[in-house]
Amino acid sequence: MNTLATPRPVIGIPCSSYPDSWFTPANGNAISYLRALEAAGAIPALIHQTRDAAVLAAHYERCDALLFAGGEDVGPQHYGAAPHPKLGPTNPIQDENEIALARRAVAEGKPVFGICRGVQLLNVALGGTLFQDIPSECPNALNHNLSTEQRDMSWLAHPLALSEASWLAECLGAAELTINTLHHQALRDIAPGLRVTGRAPDGIVEAVEG
């Protein structure tokens, strides 16, 4: 937790894995997340992947809030499903770490925020389920991986309708906007304690709050 004279919240970001074929695997996350947090006045703190519960707890305890970022697919075993043929790569240790962090944070009232995989992970951690592959499980859905296919993170792909009373609409100052999209999985059964606050035109859930 931050002890500077001028308070700046410390925001923990669990790391993704970046394997290297000739040197050594690495942990990290996109610099865009870190810069956005700095610009907002926070201190970003990366949480490396670990199987040591005490180390994970120490990371958690120094943070004022947690940001769960984008990344690989969430393992379906965490919500009682068999792997779908279109399931992408998963990261078991990242899933385990993030589920533990999310459950503790929610139980203790520590703020959490999820982006892309992050909101899917939060839903699973709290008892929800996922569509493992939108194109094959939701045949009338939009292409929710369009920004990835364009190789442009800023490609605005489809509208998003937010609940006017939602925290997100208040933060953005709008209940309707156009967003990028880089996911092939989506929230299916919404976890207890969460409510849907944003949907794409095809009904796919894009935002939840609790």
N, C-alpha and C positions, 0 to 999 in steps of 0.2 A: 504494500500500500504506500502511496506517495507521502513523503515526509518533508517535502520542500516548503519553504516559507510561503510561496504562492501556490495554492492548491491546484494541481492538475491531475485529473483522474487517470489512474493506470488501467489500461484496457488490455486484458490478456487475449491473445490470438493463438489458438492451438495450431501447430505446424502441420503441413503436408509433407510427404516424402518425395525426394527427387533422387532416384537411383542413378548412379553413374556407372557405365559399363567397365571403366578402366581404373577409376580412382577410388572413390568411397561414396556411399549413400549420404545424402544431405537432408536436413530438415529446414523448412523455411516457409515463407508465404509471399504473396505478391506484394511488391513495394507500393502498389497503388493503395492497398488497405492502410499501410503504415503512414503514408503521406496524408491520406484523408483524415486519419485520427489526429496526426500532428496539427493539421490545418484547423481542426475543430477544437484544439487546445488540450488534447489528451496526450498521454505518454503511452505509446504502444509497447507491449511486452510479449515477445514470442514465447510460447510454451512448447518445449520440445517433446517429442514422443518418448514415453517411458513406460516400463512395466513396474516401476518402483512407486508404490502408492504414496509413500512419504514425500517423494520428490514432487509428484503431481499435486499433492496437498499444499506443499510449500509454494508452488507456482500459483495455485488458486488463492491462497491467503494473502498474497501481495497485491492482488488485483481488486479494483473497485467494481469492475464489470467485465463481461466476456463477450467477444465477437467470434462467432463461428462462421468461417468463410466458405467459399466455394471449393470444389475438389472432386474427388472420386465418388463413385456410388456408395451409398450406405448398404452394408451387408444385410440381406433379407432375413438372415437368422435372428436378427435383433427384433423383428416384428412377426416372427413365426411363419415366414413364407419360404417356399423353395426357390432356388435361383431361377429366374426367367432366362430363356435362351439369349435375350438381348441385354442381359445385365452386363454393365461395363466393369472395369477394374475396381476392386475394393481395397480397403486398407484396414485390416483387422485391428491393429494397435491404435490407429487414429480413431476408429469407431469406439473402441473401449475407453480410451482417454476422454473423448468428447462426451460420450454418454454419461460417464461418471461426473465430469465437470458440470454438465447441464443439469443433472438431477440434483446435485448438491446446491448449485446456484439457485435453482427454482425453490428448493426446500427452504433455503436461508434468505430468500428475497433479494439476492444479488442480481442486478440487471443483466439481461442477456439479449443479444441481437444476432439474428441469423441471416446470411445471404446465400441464396442458391442452395448448395448442399447443406449449408448451415441451418436453414429453416427446415429442411427435410430431416436433418439429424435431430433437431429439437423436437419435432413432431414424434419421431420414433422413440426418443429418450423418454418422452412423457406418455407413451402408450398408443401412439397412432401408427398408421401404416402408409405405404407408398405404392403408387403405380411404378413398377420397375422400368417400364419402357412405354412412354406416351404413344408413339406411333402404332404399336401393335396392340396396346390395351385400350386405347381411346381413339378408335379409327376416324372419328369426325373432328379430331382436335387440329388446331393450327400447328405449324412447324415451330416448336419451341426451342429448336436448336439452330435457328436461322443465323444468329449473330456469329455462332461458331463456324458455320459453313461459309459465311462471308469473310471469316478471319478478321473480324473487326469488332472489338469489344463494345464500341460505341454505336454499332448499327441498331437503329431503332426499328423494332420488328412488329410490335403489335400494341394496341391500347391496353391500359389497365384501369379498371374501375375500382375505386376505394370507397369504403364506407365513410360517409361524411363525418361521422362521429369518431373515426379512428385516430389513434395517435399518429400514424404515418401520414394521413391526410393533413393533420394539423402541422406536422413538421415540414411537409412539402408545400403547404399552402394551396393544395389542389386535390380534388377528388378524382379527377380524370387526367391521365397523362399517357405518353407513349414511351415504352421501355425497350431495352435490349433483351435478348433471351438466349440462354446458353445451357439449357437443361433438357435431358430426355426422360428424367424422372419427375414425379410430382406427388404432392400430398393426396392421399386417398381417404382413409378414415382419420378424422381430426381427433387429436389427443384430448382427453378430458382436461378442462382448464384452459384450452385454447378456443378462440372463435375466429371464424373466417372474416377478414376485413378487406380482401382484395382478390378479384378474379379477372382472368383474361376473357375475351368475348366468347370463347368456346366453353367457359365454365371451369377451366383448370384453375385451381387455387394458387394464387401468387403471393398472398400475404395472410398471416395470422397474428393475433395478439393475445396476450393472456394477462 
